[in-house]
Amino acid sequence: MKATTSENSIFPKGQQGSPDWFTGTVRVTPLLAKDKNNDFSIGNVVFEPGARTHWHTHPRGQVLLVMEGNGFYQEQGKPARSLKKGDVVNIPENTVHWHGASANSLLAHIAITNYKGSENVSWLKPVTDHEYSKVNE
């Protein structure tokens, strides 16, 4: 069964994520922008089945709170970690990684992303279909 974006989400559907940063259909809803009180941003990110980020890093780390579905988180050179509703991922600063939905399920997560000055992410190359297929075996 292929799941699609939940109509029960408490957040708006969000805007399509840039193909410069994502493979597949990804919707991003900003929830809180960095401001004088908070040195981080918060967003809701929904990955349709098969969708994923490109490889990337965060200069001061990121936390993911999985809200719905199933997916993966993988650090470069390490095995992928399966994700499910209720999981929390604490991503260390400057760690090359990707995250996204499994081939047969959507993945929705809240991303809390820290800033270093005005920067919070450095985007790298796409996760190849071969790399992605291996974690779905």
C-alpha positions as CSV (number, residue, x, y, z in Angstrom):
1,M,0.0,0.0,0.0
2,K,1.4,3.4,-1.0
3,A,0.6,6.1,1.5
4,T,0.3,9.7,0.5
5,T,0.3,12.9,2.5
6,S,-1.9,12.6,5.5
7,E,-5.0,14.7,5.4
8,N,-5.0,14.6,9.2
9,S,-1.9,16.7,9.6
10,I,-2.2,19.5,12.1
11,F,0.0,21.7,9.8
12,P,-0.8,23.2,6.4
13,K,0.4,21.2,3.3
14,G,3.4,23.4,2.7
15,Q,5.3,24.4,-0.4
16,Q,7.1,22.1,-2.8
17,G,10.7,21.7,-1.8
18,S,13.4,22.8,-4.2
19,P,14.8,20.1,-6.6
20,D,18.2,21.6,-5.8
21,W,17.8,20.1,-2.3
22,F,15.3,17.2,-2.6
23,T,14.6,14.2,-4.8
24,G,10.8,13.4,-5.2
25,T,7.8,15.3,-3.8
26,V,8.6,17.0,-0.5
27,R,6.5,19.7,1.1
28,V,8.0,22.1,3.6
29,T,6.0,24.3,6.0
30,P,8.0,26.8,8.0
31,L,6.7,27.0,11.6
32,L,9.1,29.3,13.3
33,A,11.9,31.5,11.8
34,K,15.1,32.4,13.6
35,D,14.7,35.6,15.5
36,K,16.2,37.6,18.4
37,N,14.9,35.1,20.9
38,N,15.6,31.8,19.0
39,D,18.8,30.8,17.2
40,F,17.0,28.0,15.3
41,S,14.2,27.5,12.9
42,I,11.4,24.9,13.0
43,G,9.7,23.4,10.0
44,N,7.3,20.6,9.2
45,V,8.6,18.5,6.3
46,V,6.5,15.8,4.5
47,F,8.2,13.4,2.1
48,E,6.0,11.4,-0.3
49,P,7.1,7.7,-0.7
50,G,10.5,7.6,-2.3
51,A,11.3,11.2,-1.6
52,R,14.5,12.3,0.2
53,T,16.9,15.1,0.9
54,H,20.2,15.4,-0.9
55,W,23.3,14.8,1.2
56,H,23.8,17.8,3.4
57,T,25.3,19.2,6.7
58,H,24.2,21.6,9.4
59,P,26.9,23.8,11.0
60,R,25.3,23.6,14.5
61,G,23.3,20.4,14.1
62,Q,19.6,19.5,13.7
63,V,16.9,17.6,15.6
64,L,14.2,15.6,13.7
65,L,11.0,14.6,15.4
66,V,9.2,11.9,13.4
67,M,5.5,12.6,13.4
68,E,4.1,10.1,10.8
69,G,5.1,7.3,8.5
70,N,8.4,5.4,7.9
71,G,11.7,6.4,6.5
72,F,15.5,6.5,6.9
73,Y,18.3,8.7,8.3
74,Q,21.8,7.9,7.1
75,E,25.2,9.4,8.0
76,Q,27.9,9.2,5.3
77,G,29.8,5.9,5.7
78,K,27.4,4.4,8.2
79,P,24.4,2.1,7.9
80,A,21.0,3.8,7.5
81,R,18.7,4.0,10.5
82,S,15.0,3.2,10.1
83,L,12.6,5.9,11.2
84,K,9.1,5.6,12.5
85,K,6.5,7.8,14.3
86,G,7.8,8.9,17.6
87,D,11.5,8.6,16.8
88,V,13.9,11.5,17.6
89,V,17.2,12.0,15.6
90,N,19.9,14.3,17.1
91,I,22.2,15.1,14.2
92,P,25.6,16.3,15.2
93,E,27.1,19.5,13.7
94,N,28.8,19.2,10.3
95,T,27.7,15.6,9.9
96,V,27.1,14.6,6.2
97,H,23.7,12.9,6.1
98,W,20.4,12.5,4.4
99,H,16.9,11.6,5.5
100,G,13.6,10.8,3.7
101,A,10.7,8.5,3.3
102,S,10.8,4.8,2.6
103,A,9.8,3.5,-0.9
104,N,6.4,2.5,0.4
105,S,5.5,5.1,3.0
106,L,5.4,8.8,3.5
107,L,7.5,10.4,6.2
108,A,6.6,13.5,8.1
109,H,9.0,15.1,10.6
110,I,9.5,18.3,12.5
111,A,13.0,19.7,11.8
112,I,14.6,22.0,14.4
113,T,17.6,23.5,12.8
114,N,20.3,25.5,14.6
115,Y,22.0,28.5,13.0
116,K,25.7,29.5,12.9
117,G,25.4,33.2,12.1
118,S,23.1,33.3,9.1
119,E,23.8,29.8,7.9
120,N,21.9,26.6,8.9
121,V,22.6,24.1,6.1
122,S,25.1,23.3,3.3
123,W,23.6,21.2,0.5
124,L,25.7,18.6,-1.3
125,K,25.1,16.1,-4.0
126,P,21.8,14.1,-4.5
127,V,21.5,10.6,-2.9
128,T,21.8,8.3,-5.8
129,D,19.0,5.8,-6.7
130,H,21.5,3.0,-6.0
131,E,22.3,4.4,-2.5
132,Y,18.6,4.8,-1.8
133,S,17.7,1.4,-3.1
134,K,20.2,-0.3,-0.8
135,V,18.5,1.1,2.3
136,N,15.1,0.0,1.1
137,E,16.2,-3.7,0.7
